[in-house]
Structures are given as structure tokens and as C-alpha cells.
Amino acid sequence: MKTKAFSINVLNQARHTEPCRVAGLAAALLGLLALGASSGETADPTPVGAEAVREAAKAGTIAFKLTTPEELRGLLGRPEREEKKRDGDMEMMTQEFSNAKAVFCRLVELPGPYTLVELQVGGTQVDIGGQRQVVLRTVDDLNKLDSFWGLAGVSAARLDLRGQLSRLSRLTFDSGTVWPGQDKLPEGFNPARLLEEGKNPGLGARGLHSAAIDGRGVGIAIIDQPLLREHEQYRDRIVRYEAVDVEGVGPQMHGPAVASIAVGKDCGVAPGASLYYFAVPTWKWRQNAPWAELLERIVRLNNNPKNTPRIRVVSISLGAFSQRPDYARWKQALQRAEEANILVVTCDPDFLRLGTLKRDENRLETKPADYSRGLFFYPGAALCVPAANRTLASFRGPRLYTYDRTGGLSWTVPYLAGVAALGWQVDPNIKPREMVELWQRTAAKTAVGPVIDPGALIEAIHSRSQKEGCGARLSD
């Protein structure tokens, strides 16, 4: 089972500019594309020339993330060579023709059609719109979008989407999605409402916040990809930011998401906690040694009395530690962290077998039984955590948001880190291993499985603290 951490070279970075106009030649070539796709490729068409391909790309008929291999073969004929390979969480397909080379990709864990991300003609790169906003041409283009990126940064303004509710319900979108008028959207489908309501971390977390249980006085460290530090959700919570081996790399989508889940002022489980953020090249660190070294450095940092508040939990949204070289080194670092009263939360099943949950969009305040099983789920999951149908901070701008439909295991880790911060605010004397045991002991039993229950956890800690004469009262 993989996490939802995608490699640095994910190629779906849509921009916001006006789309190209469709020329007459493009319309003719669109007919050829349709012919090639519908004919079952029983016979190759006569390939068009290089200049015609450039014109089709210029007009938007051949387009970034919208043209499939079958459609391109409808123009260029059967490829002379075809190769597939894995690149992180992407599966790449390269096709070589007599005068052209095309690269397509798709997500491995969310299978869908390969779509075009790069095209060369005569050895020269062709502009297929990779640096412009993707503009959907027909409703059939919806089927070419994977559910992870979905409609994020995409314009659907030209389309009549009234009959497309089932398709829209599986696609992620964001603040940059351009929608048609409300009269062209399905009845009851309101993207702005979903974005706002999806900020709620759910499971009664906001009720705890209103009772001043919000993680204040507790430090959460996140080790993840470079962060958009200015986002309004967490910029005031950052007390330390370190970039390690990521020189020249801009903000990535993963960092703002996990930071907002942990400490976001509206999205976060623990909006009062302090954030220590360590930006690292997750796409490059394939062995355990650099992770162990950084974790040991965090332990040393915590020993400095000037470092306040102290870090009690480290969130790392990766699940492959037990499958990588130097695992003994990593286990040693974990032991040192535990001895220093620091809990390290990961997606590795050797830590805890986790499962994702999907929020019921029709409920404002969600209880454990209001969630359904999410897409990513370890068999016999020890703990289930909200992940899908959630609003997250976007890497595209400081006030932009993504409404995530899929919700990977990566999102469960900062959620649990936030719950731990709530618990340590109430009783800072709980040991790391005890916190994990409390998660499981207080989890709500549902048809889906055991669901993390922040309210029950806090009540259990409060009760325990009263008996032992330590910690804070729930009403403090």
C-alpha cells in the first residue's frame, strides 16, 4: 500500500491563462482523432505532417493531459517503438514515431487513461499547453482526468455539467477551478460550499477547540516536501523552518496539505499547536539513513531548553521505512525519539495499520459512524482516520484551497499527530507508546472499523489525569 506522496516531477501543474482558439485545421484533425479512437485501430490512418501536428497543438486539439495515446495514433499512425516505466507514483509511456516522440503518464494507484504530457516533433519540443490552464473541450474530457488532481486548476467553463454529478463526485477540485454558471451545474452541487464545509476536521474536533483544547503549548514537527510558508492556514503556527537538501525547489502540493491538517487555523486538528517544519527531498531520500539522521537531530534540538514549546510528535507521511535499506538504523532513531518522549507517526504498517475514511458531504458535524471506507486501507486496519472529501491548503497560493476527493494514507498521519497534540495539552506526562494505545482503546467501533475518536481520547486522558492528580481539566 502506497502513501499519497507523489514525486517532484508530477506533470499536472496547470496555469491560469486564456485558452487557444480552435482553428479550422484543428477541427479537421479532431475528426481524424475521433476516427482513430473509434475504429479499433484496424487500420492505421495516413500520418499527417509535422507542421499539421504543430498546428493542432497550437489550436488545442492536441492538448496537455487531454490527448490519449489512441488519439495521437489516429494522427501519427502506429508508433515504431513504445516503452513503459515507473517513475515514483507515476507510470510513464513513451511512444516514438518516424518524426515525433510523445510521453504520456497516469497515476499507478488511481488507474485511468494515459494522457499526453510531452510532445516532440523533429527533435523540437512542441508547446501542448503544459504551462497554461487545462481547458476542457467536451464532457468526455472529464474521463481523462485522474481523481487525484482532477479539476484542480482546470477550466470547465465551456461545458454543460448538469448531467455529470457522478463524474464530478469523484474528481478533486480547487479554488482555481473555473466552473460554468450555476445553471450549467448539477442541482445541489455547490463547489464553494464543499470547500468551506470540508475545512472541518470532523469527529468533534471543533467542539474540543471551543473548550480550549487545541494543542496549545505542544510542538508538532513535520518532515515533508518544501512548504508554501505564507499560507493563511498555518503561517502563524510556524516556529521553525529548515530546508534540507532542497535548494532551488519551490513549494510542493504535499507540504501545505499535511501542515493544514495538523495545525491549520480552520482545517487543523490542533490549530493551537506550534509547527516545526523540515523540508526534505522525499523523492530523493530512498534509504533510511538520512531520515534517521534528521530524526536524531530533532531529538537533540528538543534537548535545548531555549527550544519551546518542546516537540512531542513528529509527522512523516511515508510508509516504506520497513522496506528500505538501513532499517536497523531507523529503528534505532525511533528508539532514541521514544526515550526522549517524542512520538514518531508514519504510514508504515510496522507503526500502525491505518485506513482512510471518506466524509459524508451531507453532514456538517461528523461522528465516527458518518464516515465510509476510503480508497486506501490496510487489511484489518487497527485505526481508521478521516482523509477523503476534505479541504486542504493549496500550494498554489496563500489563500487557495483544494477539495480532495481521494484522501490518501499521507493525510492520516498529520491528523493523528494533531490528535496526539490535543492529548498532550491535557496531560503532558503520557508516554509516546501510551498515546498510541489510548488512540486504539478509545476508538469508536463502527461497521467500517475502529475510528479515531478525539473526544473519547480527551475524556479518557482527563479521567486518568484526575485519578493521578496531574494534567489539565477539560474545562480549563
C-alpha positions in Angstrom: 0.0 0.0 0.0 1.4 3.3 -1.0 1.0 6.7 0.6 -0.3 9.7 -1.3 3.1 11.3 -1.6 3.8 11.9 -5.2 7.2 12.6 -6.8 8.6 16.0 -7.6 8.1 15.7 -11.3 4.4 15.2 -11.3 3.4 16.9 -14.5 0.0 18.3 -13.8 0.8 21.9 -12.9 -2.0 23.9 -14.7 -1.7 27.6 -15.1 -4.4 30.3 -15.4 -4.3 31.9 -18.8 -6.8 32.3 -21.7 -7.2 29.1 -23.9 -6.2 29.0 -27.5 -8.8 29.5 -30.2 -9.7 26.4 -32.3 -8.8 26.9 -36.0 -10.3 25.2 -39.0 -7.3 22.8 -39.3 -7.8 21.8 -35.7 -11.4 20.9 -36.3 -10.3 18.7 -39.3 -7.7 17.0 -37.2 -10.2 16.4 -34.4 -12.2 14.4 -36.9 -9.1 12.3 -37.6 -8.6 11.8 -33.8 -12.1 10.6 -33.4 -11.7 8.2 -36.3 -8.5 6.8 -34.9 -10.1 6.3 -31.5 -13.3 4.7 -32.7 -12.0 2.5 -35.4 -10.4 0.0 -33.0 -7.2 0.7 -34.9 -8.0 -2.0 -37.5 -6.0 0.1 -40.0 -3.6 2.9 -39.5 -4.6 6.3 -41.0 -2.2 8.1 -43.3 0.0 10.1 -40.8 -0.2 13.8 -41.0 2.9 16.0 -41.4 4.9 17.6 -38.7 3.5 21.1 -39.4 -0.1 19.8 -39.0 0.8 18.4 -35.7 2.2 21.7 -34.5 -0.9 23.5 -35.7 -3.1 21.0 -33.9 -1.2 21.6 -30.7 -1.3 25.4 -31.2 -5.1 25.2 -31.6 -5.6 22.9 -28.6 -6.7 19.8 -30.4 -3.7 18.0 -29.2 -3.5 19.1 -25.6 -1.7 18.5 -22.3 -3.4 15.9 -20.2 -6.3 15.6 -22.6 -4.9 13.7 -25.6 -4.7 9.9 -25.2 -2.2 7.5 -27.0 -5.1 6.2 -29.1 -6.0 9.7 -30.2 -2.4 10.5 -31.1 -2.1 7.3 -33.1 -5.1 8.5 -35.0 -2.9 11.3 -36.3 0.6 9.8 -36.4 -0.1 6.1 -37.1 1.3 3.1 -35.3 4.4 4.0 -33.2 7.7 2.5 -34.2 8.6 2.0 -30.5 6.7 2.0 -27.2 8.1 1.8 -23.7 6.5 1.9 -20.2 8.3 2.6 -16.9 7.5 3.5 -13.3 8.6 6.9 -12.1 7.7 7.3 -8.4 3.9 7.1 -8.2 3.6 7.8 -12.0 3.5 5.3 -14.8 5.1 6.8 -17.9 4.6 5.6 -21.5 6.9 6.8 -24.3 5.9 6.4 -28.0 8.3 7.1 -30.8 7.1 7.8 -34.3 9.1 8.4 -37.5 9.1 12.2 -36.9 7.7 12.6 -33.4 8.1 11.4 -29.8 5.3 11.6 -27.2 5.3 11.0 -23.4 2.1 10.0 -21.6 1.5 9.4 -17.9 -1.0 8.2 -15.4 -1.1 7.6 -11.7 -0.3 4.0 -10.7 -2.7 3.7 -7.8 -5.6 5.6 -9.4 -5.7 3.9 -12.8 -7.1 5.8 -15.7 -6.1 6.5 -19.3 -2.6 7.6 -20.2 -2.7 11.3 -21.1 -0.1 13.4 -23.0 2.5 15.4 -21.0 5.2 15.9 -23.6 5.5 16.0 -27.4 8.5 16.5 -29.7 8.4 16.8 -33.5 11.6 16.7 -35.4 13.5 16.8 -32.2 11.9 20.1 -31.1 9.6 20.4 -28.1 6.1 21.3 -29.1 4.0 23.6 -26.8 1.0 21.4 -25.9 -0.2 23.8 -23.1 1.7 22.4 -20.1 2.3 25.9 -18.8 -1.3 27.0 -19.4 -4.6 26.2 -17.8 -6.1 23.0 -19.0 -9.4 23.8 -20.7 -11.9 21.0 -21.1 -13.4 20.9 -24.6 -16.3 18.3 -24.1 -17.7 16.4 -21.2 -15.8 13.3 -22.4 -12.6 15.1 -21.3 -13.8 14.5 -17.7 -13.0 10.8 -18.1 -9.3 11.7 -18.9 -8.8 13.4 -15.5 -7.4 11.2 -12.7 -9.3 11.7 -9.4 -6.2 12.8 -7.5 -5.6 16.1 -9.5 -9.0 16.0 -11.1 -10.3 19.5 -11.9 -7.7 21.4 -9.8 -6.6 24.4 -11.8 -8.8 23.3 -14.8 -11.4 25.3 -16.6 -14.7 23.6 -17.2 -16.4 26.9 -18.1 -17.4 25.8 -21.6 -19.3 22.7 -20.5 -22.8 21.9 -19.6 -22.3 19.7 -16.5 -25.9 19.3 -15.4 -25.9 15.6 -16.1 -22.4 14.9 -14.7 -22.9 14.7 -10.9 -21.5 11.2 -10.7 -18.3 12.2 -12.6 -17.9 15.4 -10.6 -18.3 13.5 -7.3 -15.1 11.6 -7.9 -12.9 14.5 -9.0 -10.8 16.7 -6.8 -11.1 20.4 -7.5 -9.6 23.6 -6.0 -10.0 27.4 -5.7 -8.6 27.7 -9.2 -11.2 25.5 -10.9 -13.3 27.6 -13.3 -16.9 26.4 -13.4 -19.7 27.2 -15.7 -22.7 29.2 -14.4 -24.9 27.6 -11.7 -27.5 26.9 -14.4 -25.0 24.5 -16.0 -24.1 22.6 -12.8 -26.0 19.7 -11.3 -28.8 20.5 -8.9 -27.4 20.9 -5.4 -23.8 20.8 -6.5 -22.1 23.8 -4.8 -18.3 23.8 -5.0 -17.9 26.9 -2.8 -20.0 25.2 -0.1 -18.0 22.0 -0.3 -14.7 23.9 0.0 -15.9 25.7 3.1 -17.5 22.8 4.9 -14.6 20.5 4.0 -12.3 22.6 6.3 -13.9 21.0 9.3 -11.5 18.3 10.6 -14.6 16.4 11.9 -15.1 13.9 14.7 -15.9 16.6 17.2 -12.5 18.3 16.9 -14.1 21.8 16.7 -16.0 21.2 19.9 -12.7 20.5 21.7 -11.3 23.7 20.2 -14.2 25.7 21.6 -13.3 24.2 25.0 -9.7 25.5 24.6 -8.3 22.0 23.8 -6.5 22.9 20.6 -2.9 21.7 21.1 -1.5 24.9 22.6 1.8 24.5 24.3 2.7 21.4 22.2 5.2 21.2 19.4 4.5 19.2 16.2 7.4 18.5 13.8 6.5 17.7 10.2 9.2 16.3 7.8 7.9 16.6 4.3 8.4 18.3 0.9 9.1 22.1 0.6 6.3 24.2 2.1 4.4 27.3 0.9 5.2 29.1 4.1 2.9 32.0 3.6 -0.4 30.1 3.6 -3.0 31.7 5.8 -3.9 28.3 7.4 -0.6 27.8 9.2 1.8 30.7 8.7 1.3 32.0 12.2 1.9 28.5 13.7 5.5 28.0 12.2 8.1 28.5 14.9 11.0 26.9 12.9 11.5 26.1 9.3 14.5 24.2 7.9 15.2 23.3 4.3 17.5 20.2 4.0 18.9 19.2 0.6 16.1 21.0 -1.4 18.0 24.0 -2.8 16.1 25.7 -5.6 12.9 23.6 -5.2 9.7 25.6 -4.9 6.6 24.7 -2.8 5.1 21.2 -3.5 1.5 20.2 -3.0 2.2 17.7 -0.2 3.5 20.1 2.4 0.6 22.6 2.6 -1.8 19.7 2.8 -0.2 17.9 5.8 0.6 21.2 7.6 -3.1 22.4 7.3 -4.4 19.0 8.6 -2.2 19.2 11.6 -2.3 22.9 12.7 -4.4 24.8 10.2 -6.5 27.5 11.8 -9.7 26.2 10.2 -8.6 22.8 8.7 -6.4 21.6 11.5 -7.0 19.1 14.3 -4.6 21.1 16.6 -4.8 24.7 15.5 -3.1 25.9 18.6 0.0 23.7 18.4 3.3 25.1 17.2 4.8 23.8 13.9 8.4 22.8 13.4 8.8 22.1 9.7 11.7 20.3 8.0 11.6 20.4 4.2 13.3 17.4 2.6 13.6 15.8 -0.9 11.2 12.8 -0.3 11.7 11.9 -3.9 15.4 11.5 -3.4 15.8 10.1 0.1 15.3 6.4 -0.8 17.3 5.0 2.2 16.6 5.2 5.9 19.9 6.8 6.9 19.1 10.5 6.1 15.7 10.1 7.8 17.3 8.7 10.9 19.9 11.4 11.0 17.3 14.1 10.8 15.1 12.5 13.5 18.2 12.3 15.8 18.8 16.0 15.1 15.3 16.8 16.1 15.9 14.9 19.4 19.0 17.0 20.0 17.1 20.2 19.1 14.5 19.3 21.7 17.1 19.0 24.4 17.9 22.7 24.0 16.0 24.5 26.8 15.6 27.5 24.5 13.6 25.4 22.1 10.0 25.9 23.2 7.4 24.5 23.1 9.0 21.1 23.0 8.3 18.8 20.1 6.2 15.9 21.3 5.2 14.3 18.0 6.9 14.0 14.6 4.7 13.5 11.5 6.2 11.8 8.5 3.8 10.8 5.7 5.8 7.9 4.4 5.1 4.1 4.6 8.2 2.4 3.3 10.7 2.6 6.1 10.5 -1.1 6.9 11.1 -1.9 3.2 14.2 0.3 2.7 17.9 -0.3 3.4 19.3 0.6 6.9 16.1 -0.3 8.7 18.0 -1.1 11.8 19.4 2.4 11.7 15.8 3.8 11.5 14.6 1.6 14.4 17.5 2.9 16.5 16.5 6.5 15.8 12.9 5.7 16.7 14.0 4.2 20.0 16.0 7.4 20.8 13.0 9.5 20.0 10.8 7.5 22.3 13.3 7.7 25.1 13.1 11.5 24.6 9.3 11.4 24.9 8.8 12.1 21.2 6.2 10.1 19.2 7.0 9.4 15.5 3.9 8.9 13.4 4.3 7.3 9.9 2.2 5.3 7.4 4.5 2.3 7.8 2.4 -0.7 8.8 5.1 -1.6 11.3 4.0 1.5 13.2 0.2 1.0 12.9 -2.0 -0.4 10.2 -4.1 2.6 9.1 -7.2 3.0 6.9 -8.7 6.1 5.3 -12.2 7.4 5.8 -14.5 9.4 3.4 -16.6 12.2 4.8 -20.4 12.2 4.3 -20.8 15.5 2.4 -24.4 15.8 3.6 -23.4 16.2 7.3 -21.9 19.3 8.8 -20.8 17.8 12.1 -19.4 14.3 11.6 -19.5 11.4 14.1 -17.5 8.2 13.6 -20.4 6.4 12.1 -20.9 9.1 9.5 -17.8 8.0 7.5 -17.5 5.4 4.9 -14.4 3.4 4.0 -11.8 5.3 2.0 -9.8 4.2 -1.0 -6.6 3.4 0.9 -7.0 0.8 3.6 -4.7 -1.8 5.1 -6.5 -5.1 5.6 -7.5 -5.4 9.2 -6.8 -1.8 9.9 -6.0 -1.0 13.5 -7.3 2.5 13.2 -9.3 4.5 10.6 -8.8 8.2 10.1 -10.7 10.9 8.0 -8.9 11.7 4.7 -11.3 12.0 1.7 -13.8 14.8 0.9 -11.6 17.2 2.8 -10.4 20.8 2.2 -6.7 21.3 2.4 -4.3 24.2 2.0 -3.1 24.5 -1.6 0.5 25.0 -2.7 -0.7 27.4 -5.5 -1.3 30.4 -3.3 -1.6 31.6 0.3 -5.4 31.8 0.3 -6.1 28.9 -2.1 -7.6 25.5 -1.2 -8.0 22.0 -2.6 -11.1 19.9 -2.1 -9.6 16.4 -2.1 -11.9 13.5 -3.1 -9.5 10.6 -2.7 -7.6 11.1 0.6 -4.5 9.0 0.9 -2.8 7.5 3.9 -0.5 10.5 3.9 -3.3 12.6 5.3 -3.9 10.2 8.2 -0.5 10.9 9.8 -0.8 14.7 10.5 -4.4 14.0 11.7 -3.1 11.6 14.3 -0.2 14.0 15.1 -2.8 16.7 15.8 -4.9 14.3 18.0 -1.7 13.5 20.0 -1.1 17.2 20.5 -4.6 17.6 21.9 -3.9 14.8 24.3 -0.5 16.1 25.5 -2.0 19.5 26.1 -4.4 17.8 28.6 -1.7 15.6 30.1 1.9 16.1 29.1 3.1 13.1 31.2 1.7 10.5 28.8 4.4 8.4 27.2 4.5 8.1 23.4 3.6 4.4 23.4 0.8 5.0 25.8 -0.7 7.7 23.4 -0.9 5.1 20.6 -2.5 2.6 23.0 -5.1 5.3 24.0 -5.9 6.0 20.4 -6.8 2.4 19.9 -8.5 1.9 23.2 -10.8 4.9 22.8 -11.5 4.4 19.1 -15.2 4.2 18.1 -16.3 0.8 16.9 -18.1 1.2 13.6 -19.1 -1.1 10.7 -16.1 0.3 8.8 -13.6 -0.5 11.6 -12.2 1.3 14.7 -12.3 5.1 14.1 -10.1 7.6 15.9 -12.3 9.5 18.4 -10.6 12.7 19.7 -13.4 13.4 22.2 -13.3 10.0 23.7 -9.5 10.2 23.9 -9.6 13.5 25.7 -12.2 12.2 28.2 -10.1 9.2 28.9 -7.0 11.3 29.4 -8.9 13.8 31.6 -10.3 10.9 33.7 -6.8 9.4 34.1 -5.3 12.8 34.9 -7.9 13.4 37.7 -7.1 10.0 39.2 -3.4 10.7 39.1 -3.7 14.3 40.2 -2.0 15.7 37.1 -2.7 17.3 33.8 -5.3 19.9 32.9 -9.1 19.7 33.3 -11.2 19.6 30.1 -12.9 22.8 31.1 -9.6 24.7 31.7 
